[in-house]
């Protein structure tokens, strides 16, 4: 797992997206979430413009499902994404 900028998508055991997270360290995002969350697996995409890519993936998810992924909480500050 590269310690690089990018976006990580976390999935439950059924392959459903739980959360889509962008940040300056994908390794830290994975480390913070895998032990504490219901995530069974993840994929990642290195991207220096991770905020924009996170926004694109969230928009695609919302277009398909009509809501945010279940791992996105109201207290999460996503104002900079939209």
Backbone atoms as SQL, in Angstrom:
CREATE TABLE atoms (id INTEGER PRIMARY KEY, chain TEXT, resi INTEGER, resn TEXT, atom TEXT, x REAL, y REAL, z REAL);
INSERT INTO atoms VALUES
  (1, 'A', 1, 'UNK', 'N', 0.850, -1.167, 0.000),
  (2, 'A', 1, 'UNK', 'CA', 0.000, 0.000, 0.000),
  (3, 'A', 1, 'UNK', 'C', 0.900, 1.235, 0.000),
  (4, 'A', 2, 'UNK', 'N', 0.846, 2.031, -1.056),
  (5, 'A', 2, 'UNK', 'CA', 1.704, 3.215, -1.094),
  (6, 'A', 2, 'UNK', 'C', 1.249, 4.281, -0.094),
  (7, 'A', 3, 'UNK', 'N', 2.218, 4.946, 0.469),
  (8, 'A', 3, 'UNK', 'CA', 1.917, 6.069, 1.344),
  (9, 'A', 3, 'UNK', 'C', 1.902, 7.318, 0.466),
  (10, 'A', 4, 'UNK', 'N', 0.843, 7.431, -0.322),
  (11, 'A', 4, 'UNK', 'CA', 0.738, 8.494, -1.320),
  (12, 'A', 4, 'UNK', 'C', -0.652, 9.108, -1.279),
  (13, 'A', 5, 'UNK', 'N', -0.805, 10.219, -1.963),
  (14, 'A', 5, 'UNK', 'CA', -2.110, 10.872, -2.088),
  (15, 'A', 5, 'UNK', 'C', -3.024, 10.001, -2.926),
  (16, 'A', 6, 'UNK', 'N', -4.314, 9.992, -2.582),
  (17, 'A', 6, 'UNK', 'CA', -5.250, 9.225, -3.383),
  (18, 'A', 6, 'UNK', 'C', -6.578, 9.008, -2.694),
  (19, 'A', 7, 'UNK', 'N', -7.350, 8.109, -3.286),
  (20, 'A', 7, 'UNK', 'CA', -8.701, 7.808, -2.819),
  (21, 'A', 7, 'UNK', 'C', -8.798, 6.322, -2.507),
  (22, 'A', 8, 'UNK', 'N', -9.450, 6.015, -1.389),
  (23, 'A', 8, 'UNK', 'CA', -9.664, 4.631, -0.975),
  (24, 'A', 8, 'UNK', 'C', -11.163, 4.400, -0.854),
  (25, 'A', 9, 'UNK', 'N', -11.629, 3.277, -1.412),
  (26, 'A', 9, 'UNK', 'CA', -13.028, 2.861, -1.238),
  (27, 'A', 9, 'UNK', 'C', -13.026, 1.632, -0.345),
  (28, 'A', 10, 'UNK', 'N', -13.854, 1.681, 0.696),
  (29, 'A', 10, 'UNK', 'CA', -13.990, 0.571, 1.638),
  (30, 'A', 10, 'UNK', 'C', -15.284, -0.170, 1.344),
  (31, 'A', 11, 'UNK', 'N', -15.227, -1.501, 1.387),
  (32, 'A', 11, 'UNK', 'CA', -16.368, -2.360, 1.065),
  (33, 'A', 11, 'UNK', 'C', -16.681, -3.285, 2.229),
  (34, 'A', 12, 'UNK', 'N', -17.969, -3.642, 2.368),
  (35, 'A', 12, 'UNK', 'CA', -18.348, -4.636, 3.371),
  (36, 'A', 12, 'UNK', 'C', -18.136, -6.037, 2.790),
  (37, 'A', 13, 'UNK', 'N', -18.497, -7.047, 3.554),
  (38, 'A', 13, 'UNK', 'CA', -18.290, -8.432, 3.135),
  (39, 'A', 13, 'UNK', 'C', -19.103, -8.803, 1.893),
  (40, 'A', 14, 'UNK', 'N', -20.163, -8.042, 1.610),
  (41, 'A', 14, 'UNK', 'CA', -20.990, -8.302, 0.433),
  (42, 'A', 14, 'UNK', 'C', -20.544, -7.503, -0.786),
  (43, 'A', 15, 'UNK', 'N', -19.475, -6.734, -0.657),
  (44, 'A', 15, 'UNK', 'CA', -18.977, -5.936, -1.765),
  (45, 'A', 15, 'UNK', 'C', -19.659, -4.595, -1.937),
  (46, 'A', 16, 'UNK', 'N', -20.462, -4.193, -0.955),
  (47, 'A', 16, 'UNK', 'CA', -21.141, -2.900, -1.005),
  (48, 'A', 16, 'UNK', 'C', -20.202, -1.806, -0.473),
  (49, 'A', 17, 'UNK', 'N', -20.209, -0.663, -1.124),
  (50, 'A', 17, 'UNK', 'CA', -19.367, 0.453, -0.696),
  (51, 'A', 17, 'UNK', 'C', -19.839, 0.965, 0.665),
  (52, 'A', 18, 'UNK', 'N', -18.901, 1.074, 1.593),
  (53, 'A', 18, 'UNK', 'CA', -19.188, 1.649, 2.906),
  (54, 'A', 18, 'UNK', 'C', -18.778, 3.109, 2.959),
  (55, 'A', 19, 'UNK', 'N', -17.627, 3.413, 2.364),
  (56, 'A', 19, 'UNK', 'CA', -17.083, 4.753, 2.484),
  (57, 'A', 19, 'UNK', 'C', -16.102, 5.009, 1.352),
  (58, 'A', 20, 'UNK', 'N', -16.026, 6.253, 0.922),
  (59, 'A', 20, 'UNK', 'CA', -15.070, 6.697, -0.084),
  (60, 'A', 20, 'UNK', 'C', -14.300, 7.845, 0.539),
  (61, 'A', 21, 'UNK', 'N', -12.988, 7.664, 0.685),
  (62, 'A', 21, 'UNK', 'CA', -12.174, 8.625, 1.417),
  (63, 'A', 21, 'UNK', 'C', -10.959, 9.028, 0.588),
  (64, 'A', 22, 'UNK', 'N', -10.745, 10.329, 0.460),
  (65, 'A', 22, 'UNK', 'CA', -9.545, 10.841, -0.183),
  (66, 'A', 22, 'UNK', 'C', -8.661, 11.509, 0.846),
  (67, 'A', 23, 'UNK', 'N', -7.342, 11.464, 0.617),
  (68, 'A', 23, 'UNK', 'CA', -6.442, 12.110, 1.560),
  (69, 'A', 23, 'UNK', 'C', -5.010, 12.098, 1.090),
  (70, 'A', 24, 'UNK', 'N', -4.172, 12.787, 1.829),
  (71, 'A', 24, 'UNK', 'CA', -2.758, 12.879, 1.463),
  (72, 'A', 24, 'UNK', 'C', -1.981, 11.589, 1.727),
  (73, 'A', 25, 'UNK', 'N', -2.546, 10.667, 2.511),
  (74, 'A', 25, 'UNK', 'CA', -1.887, 9.396, 2.802),
  (75, 'A', 25, 'UNK', 'C', -2.920, 8.267, 2.786),
  (76, 'A', 26, 'UNK', 'N', -2.972, 7.546, 1.680),
  (77, 'A', 26, 'UNK', 'CA', -3.918, 6.430, 1.593),
  (78, 'A', 26, 'UNK', 'C', -3.617, 5.387, 2.671),
  (79, 'A', 27, 'UNK', 'N', -2.350, 5.172, 2.966),
  (80, 'A', 27, 'UNK', 'CA', -1.972, 4.189, 3.978),
  (81, 'A', 27, 'UNK', 'C', -2.587, 4.546, 5.332),
  (82, 'A', 28, 'UNK', 'N', -2.546, 5.821, 5.703),
  (83, 'A', 28, 'UNK', 'CA', -3.141, 6.237, 6.981),
  (84, 'A', 28, 'UNK', 'C', -4.652, 6.070, 6.977),
  (85, 'A', 29, 'UNK', 'N', -5.301, 6.368, 5.855),
  (86, 'A', 29, 'UNK', 'CA', -6.761, 6.193, 5.759),
  (87, 'A', 29, 'UNK', 'C', -7.129, 4.736, 5.998),
  (88, 'A', 30, 'UNK', 'N', -6.382, 3.833, 5.402),
  (89, 'A', 30, 'UNK', 'CA', -6.649, 2.396, 5.587),
  (90, 'A', 30, 'UNK', 'C', -6.371, 1.985, 7.021),
  (91, 'A', 31, 'UNK', 'N', -5.267, 2.415, 7.550),
  (92, 'A', 31, 'UNK', 'CA', -4.887, 2.062, 8.930),
  (93, 'A', 31, 'UNK', 'C', -5.947, 2.515, 9.926),
  (94, 'A', 32, 'UNK', 'N', -6.484, 3.712, 9.738),
  (95, 'A', 32, 'UNK', 'CA', -7.490, 4.258, 10.653),
  (96, 'A', 32, 'UNK', 'C', -8.807, 3.504, 10.598),
  (97, 'A', 33, 'UNK', 'N', -9.159, 2.964, 9.441),
  (98, 'A', 33, 'UNK', 'CA', -10.510, 2.431, 9.266),
  (99, 'A', 33, 'UNK', 'C', -10.628, 0.917, 9.317),
  (100, 'A', 34, 'UNK', 'N', -9.660, 0.182, 8.868),
  (101, 'A', 34, 'UNK', 'CA', -9.844, -1.261, 8.764),
  (102, 'A', 34, 'UNK', 'C', -10.062, -1.934, 10.108),
  (103, 'A', 35, 'UNK', 'N', -9.366, -1.520, 11.137),
  (104, 'A', 35, 'UNK', 'CA', -9.539, -2.153, 12.437),
  (105, 'A', 35, 'UNK', 'C', -10.827, -1.775, 13.138),
  (106, 'A', 36, 'UNK', 'N', -11.313, -0.567, 12.907),
  (107, 'A', 36, 'UNK', 'CA', -12.450, -0.050, 13.675),
  (108, 'A', 36, 'UNK', 'C', -13.782, -0.146, 12.939),
  (109, 'A', 37, 'UNK', 'N', -13.763, -0.319, 11.650),
  (110, 'A', 37, 'UNK', 'CA', -14.996, -0.288, 10.868),
  (111, 'A', 37, 'UNK', 'C', -15.436, -1.696, 10.472),
  (112, 'A', 38, 'UNK', 'N', -16.522, -1.754, 9.738),
  (113, 'A', 38, 'UNK', 'CA', -17.060, -3.015, 9.245),
  (114, 'A', 38, 'UNK', 'C', -16.442, -3.402, 7.913),
  (115, 'A', 39, 'UNK', 'N', -15.457, -2.642, 7.466),
  (116, 'A', 39, 'UNK', 'CA', -14.855, -2.886, 6.153),
  (117, 'A', 39, 'UNK', 'C', -14.179, -4.246, 6.104),
  (118, 'A', 40, 'UNK', 'N', -14.506, -4.993, 5.057),
  (119, 'A', 40, 'UNK', 'CA', -13.900, -6.301, 4.843),
  (120, 'A', 40, 'UNK', 'C', -12.737, -6.195, 3.859),
  (121, 'A', 41, 'UNK', 'N', -12.817, -5.217, 2.947),
  (122, 'A', 41, 'UNK', 'CA', -11.758, -5.027, 1.973),
  (123, 'A', 41, 'UNK', 'C', -11.801, -3.603, 1.449),
  (124, 'A', 42, 'UNK', 'N', -10.847, -3.267, 0.607),
  (125, 'A', 42, 'UNK', 'CA', -10.760, -1.919, 0.061),
  (126, 'A', 42, 'UNK', 'C', -10.039, -1.963, -1.272),
  (127, 'A', 43, 'UNK', 'N', -10.211, -0.906, -2.051),
  (128, 'A', 43, 'UNK', 'CA', -9.356, -0.683, -3.208),
  (129, 'A', 43, 'UNK', 'C', -8.876, 0.755, -3.137),
  (130, 'A', 44, 'UNK', 'N', -7.847, 1.065, -3.897),
  (131, 'A', 44, 'UNK', 'CA', -7.291, 2.412, -3.824),
  (132, 'A', 44, 'UNK', 'C', -6.865, 2.879, -5.197),
  (133, 'A', 45, 'UNK', 'N', -6.808, 4.198, -5.304),
  (134, 'A', 45, 'UNK', 'CA', -6.443, 4.838, -6.560),
  (135, 'A', 45, 'UNK', 'C', -5.528, 6.017, -6.246),
  (136, 'A', 46, 'UNK', 'N', -4.234, 5.890, -6.526),
  (137, 'A', 46, 'UNK', 'CA', -3.346, 7.030, -6.321),
  (138, 'A', 46, 'UNK', 'C', -3.775, 8.194, -7.206),
  (139, 'A', 47, 'UNK', 'N', -3.824, 9.385, -6.630),
  (140, 'A', 47, 'UNK', 'CA', -4.261, 10.561, -7.384),
  (141, 'A', 47, 'UNK', 'C', -3.851, 11.803, -6.609),
  (142, 'A', 48, 'UNK', 'N', -3.068, 12.665, -7.229),
  (143, 'A', 48, 'UNK', 'CA', -2.637, 13.878, -6.532),
  (144, 'A', 48, 'UNK', 'C', -3.800, 14.849, -6.326),
  (145, 'A', 49, 'UNK', 'N', -4.821, 14.738, -7.151),
  (146, 'A', 49, 'UNK', 'CA', -6.016, 15.583, -6.984),
  (147, 'A', 49, 'UNK', 'C', -7.109, 14.750, -6.314),
  (148, 'A', 50, 'UNK', 'N', -6.789, 14.226, -5.141),
  (149, 'A', 50, 'UNK', 'CA', -7.662, 13.278, -4.463),
  (150, 'A', 50, 'UNK', 'C', -9.014, 13.868, -4.080),
  (151, 'A', 51, 'UNK', 'N', -9.086, 15.152, -3.760),
  (152, 'A', 51, 'UNK', 'CA', -10.370, 15.757, -3.396),
  (153, 'A', 51, 'UNK', 'C', -11.323, 15.722, -4.581),
  (154, 'A', 52, 'UNK', 'N', -10.817, 16.069, -5.751),
  (155, 'A', 52, 'UNK', 'CA', -11.640, 16.035, -6.956),
  (156, 'A', 52, 'UNK', 'C', -12.074, 14.611, -7.279),
  (157, 'A', 53, 'UNK', 'N', -11.159, 13.654, -7.162),
  (158, 'A', 53, 'UNK', 'CA', -11.499, 12.261, -7.467),
  (159, 'A', 53, 'UNK', 'C', -12.492, 11.715, -6.456),
  (160, 'A', 54, 'UNK', 'N', -12.343, 12.055, -5.192),
  (161, 'A', 54, 'UNK', 'CA', -13.297, 11.626, -4.171),
  (162, 'A', 54, 'UNK', 'C', -14.679, 12.167, -4.511),
  (163, 'A', 55, 'UNK', 'N', -14.746, 13.410, -4.911),
  (164, 'A', 55, 'UNK', 'CA', -16.011, 14.030, -5.287),
  (165, 'A', 55, 'UNK', 'C', -16.638, 13.293, -6.467),
  (166, 'A', 56, 'UNK', 'N', -15.841, 12.946, -7.470),
  (167, 'A', 56, 'UNK', 'CA', -16.353, 12.222, -8.638),
  (168, 'A', 56, 'UNK', 'C', -16.928, 10.864, -8.228),
  (169, 'A', 57, 'UNK', 'N', -16.194, 10.137, -7.388),
  (170, 'A', 57, 'UNK', 'CA', -16.666, 8.814, -6.962),
  (171, 'A', 57, 'UNK', 'C', -17.920, 8.916, -6.091),
  (172, 'A', 58, 'UNK', 'N', -17.977, 9.919, -5.207),
  (173, 'A', 58, 'UNK', 'CA', -19.176, 10.117, -4.396),
  (174, 'A', 58, 'UNK', 'C', -20.367, 10.479, -5.278),
  (175, 'A', 59, 'UNK', 'N', -20.143, 11.325, -6.277),
  (176, 'A', 59, 'UNK', 'CA', -21.223, 11.708, -7.197),
  (177, 'A', 59, 'UNK', 'C', -21.745, 10.498, -7.961),
  (178, 'A', 60, 'UNK', 'N', -20.835, 9.643, -8.416),
  (179, 'A', 60, 'UNK', 'CA', -21.246, 8.421, -9.115),
  (180, 'A', 60, 'UNK', 'C', -22.060, 7.520, -8.201),
  (181, 'A', 61, 'UNK', 'N', -21.615, 7.387, -6.968),
  (182, 'A', 61, 'UNK', 'CA', -22.342, 6.554, -6.009),
  (183, 'A', 61, 'UNK', 'C', -23.740, 7.116, -5.778),
  (184, 'A', 62, 'UNK', 'N', -23.828, 8.432, -5.551),
  (185, 'A', 62, 'UNK', 'CA', -25.128, 9.054, -5.269),
  (186, 'A', 62, 'UNK', 'C', -26.057, 8.961, -6.480),
  (187, 'A', 63, 'UNK', 'N', -25.510, 9.073, -7.674),
  (188, 'A', 63, 'UNK', 'CA', -26.329, 8.948, -8.877),
  (189, 'A', 63, 'UNK', 'C', -26.926, 7.549, -9.000),
  (190, 'A', 64, 'UNK', 'N', -26.144, 6.553, -8.641),
  (191, 'A', 64, 'UNK', 'CA', -26.596, 5.161, -8.728),
  (192, 'A', 64, 'UNK', 'C', -27.536, 4.793, -7.593),
  (193, 'A', 65, 'UNK', 'N', -27.217, 5.221, -6.364),
  (194, 'A', 65, 'UNK', 'CA', -27.946, 4.775, -5.173),
  (195, 'A', 65, 'UNK', 'C', -28.919, 5.796, -4.597),
  (196, 'A', 66, 'UNK', 'N', -28.799, 7.041, -4.971),
  (197, 'A', 66, 'UNK', 'CA', -29.697, 8.072, -4.470),
  (198, 'A', 66, 'UNK', 'C', -29.397, 8.557, -3.067),
  (199, 'A', 67, 'UNK', 'N', -28.241, 8.189, -2.530),
  (200, 'A', 67, 'UNK', 'CA', -27.833, 8.620, -1.195),
  (201, 'A', 67, 'UNK', 'C', -26.321, 8.520, -1.078),
  (202, 'A', 68, 'UNK', 'N', -25.801, 9.051, 0.022),
  (203, 'A', 68, 'UNK', 'CA', -24.369, 8.937, 0.298),
  (204, 'A', 68, 'UNK', 'C', -24.069, 7.518, 0.794),
  (205, 'A', 69, 'UNK', 'N', -22.820, 7.057, 0.665),
  (206, 'A', 69, 'UNK', 'CA', -22.457, 5.757, 1.231),
  (207, 'A', 69, 'UNK', 'C', -22.721, 5.736, 2.731),
  (208, 'A', 70, 'UNK', 'N', -23.048, 4.588, 3.284),
  (209, 'A', 70, 'UNK', 'CA', -23.414, 4.516, 4.706),
  (210, 'A', 70, 'UNK', 'C', -22.312, 4.934, 5.664),
  (211, 'A', 71, 'UNK', 'N', -21.053, 4.891, 5.256),
  (212, 'A', 71, 'UNK', 'CA', -19.950, 5.281, 6.134),
  (213, 'A', 71, 'UNK', 'C', -19.778, 6.773, 6.272),
  (214, 'A', 72, 'UNK', 'N', -20.481, 7.557, 5.449),
  (215, 'A', 72, 'UNK', 'CA', -20.401, 9.016, 5.529),
  (216, 'A', 72, 'UNK', 'C', -21.366, 9.481, 6.610),
  (217, 'A', 73, 'UNK', 'N', -20.834, 10.140, 7.617),
  (218, 'A', 73, 'UNK', 'CA', -21.659, 10.593, 8.733),
  (219, 'A', 73, 'UNK', 'C', -21.965, 12.074, 8.587),
  (220, 'A', 74, 'UNK', 'N', -23.030, 12.521, 9.180),
  (221, 'A', 74, 'UNK', 'CA', -23.422, 13.933, 9.114),
  (222, 'A', 74, 'UNK', 'C', -22.338, 14.854, 9.653),
  (223, 'A', 75, 'UNK', 'N', -21.604, 14.399, 10.659),
  (224, 'A', 75, 'UNK', 'CA', -20.581, 15.256, 11.246),
  (225, 'A', 75, 'UNK', 'C', -19.315, 15.344, 10.389),
  (226, 'A', 76, 'UNK', 'N', -19.187, 14.492, 9.372),
  (227, 'A', 76, 'UNK', 'CA', -18.046, 14.578, 8.479),
  (228, 'A', 76, 'UNK', 'C', -18.127, 15.869, 7.677),
  (229, 'A', 77, 'UNK', 'N', -17.034, 16.586, 7.630),
  (230, 'A', 77, 'UNK', 'CA', -17.007, 17.872, 6.921),
  (231, 'A', 77, 'UNK', 'C', -16.641, 17.640, 5.467),
  (232, 'A', 78, 'UNK', 'N', -17.661, 17.630, 4.606),
  (233, 'A', 78, 'UNK', 'CA', -17.447, 17.412, 3.180),
  (234, 'A', 78, 'UNK', 'C', -17.719, 18.678, 2.367),
  (235, 'A', 79, 'UNK', 'N', -17.829, 19.810, 3.037),
  (236, 'A', 79, 'UNK', 'CA', -18.132, 21.053, 2.335),
  (237, 'A', 79, 'UNK', 'C', -17.113, 21.375, 1.251),
  (238, 'A', 80, 'UNK', 'N', -15.853, 21.034, 1.468),
  (239, 'A', 80, 'UNK', 'CA', -14.833, 21.358, 0.484),
  (240, 'A', 80, 'UNK', 'C', -14.940, 20.489, -0.767),
  (241, 'A', 81, 'UNK', 'N', -15.730, 19.423, -0.702),
  (242, 'A', 81, 'UNK', 'CA', -15.894, 18.555, -1.866),
  (243, 'A', 81, 'UNK', 'C', -16.932, 19.071, -2.841),
  (244, 'A', 82, 'UNK', 'N', -17.904, 19.831, -2.346),
  (245, 'A', 82, 'UNK', 'CA', -19.026, 20.224, -3.212),
  (246, 'A', 82, 'UNK', 'C', -19.050, 21.712, -3.451);
